[in-house]
Amino acid sequence: MVVEEQSKHLLEIRQKSADICGDRCKYSHHRRSSQYRQTTNANGILAHSVVVTSFGNECILTTQELRALMLGLEECKNFFLCVLLGNAVAELHQGFEDHTHGRGLVIAEWVPQLHILNHPSTREYLSHCGWNSVIEGLRFGQPFVALPIHYEQGITARLIDEDLKLGVEVRRNEEDGSFTKEDVAKAVRVVMLEEEGKRIKSNVEEISRVVTNNDFQVRRTNFSNFVSALKDKAPSKQTV
């Protein structure tokens, strides 16, 4: 009985994510193929371009950070799916759901993240840049909007932005580390809409081939060795 209830609940969550991402695609353990990228909706038009936002189950945002994140997603006008485990979603500013109805969804419980990252509608990954999340994003060829919260995430975010050119880090106030809705919206737009975003996407696809072709080594290598391997494979800075 418990198993049946859990299965039913999972299907409900997957359907919620499908409402934003569009038609569901078959899950694959490998990097998404061209046939998944060409999945279309009922009108024959490629499904919405979606920003997937997730901070795992350990990164808790302050009220100020949560507000800036949500207002930034609202301001950038993109479709988005935001997963906020353990965060005070009830503190979202008044009217947020009304303002984003039909193009945004906030979920405060577990979702099938690999399924969502593998979905052809997902076009960028706004992440805290925990190492597991980075590997998952690269595995499915997703460019990053990096918003580190604590621990080693700031170093990883800087690596993604400045060294490997796989995404854009949300800029912060140098004095207190805060960020604004404008900072979030700008980073999302750069990756999704601007010429720099196209170059980032190309870089990510190149690195994704490295990650998926060496999946065994990815699971067993240490961070520094893997980063060195990525840098060796990354496009030269003249091409980005």
Secondary structure, 3 states (H helix, E strand, C coil): CHHHHHHHHHHHHHHHHHHHHCCCCCCCCCCCCHHHHCCECCCCCECCCEEEEECCCCCCCCHHHHHHHHHHHHHHCCEEEEECCCCCHHHCCCCHHHHCCCCEEEECCCCCHHHHHCCCCEEEEEECCCHHHHHHHHHCCCCEEECCCCCCHHHHHHHHHHHCCCEEECCCCCCCCCCCHHHHHHHHHHHHHCHHHHHHHHHHHHHHHHHHHCHHHHHHCCHHHHHHHHHHHCCCHHHC
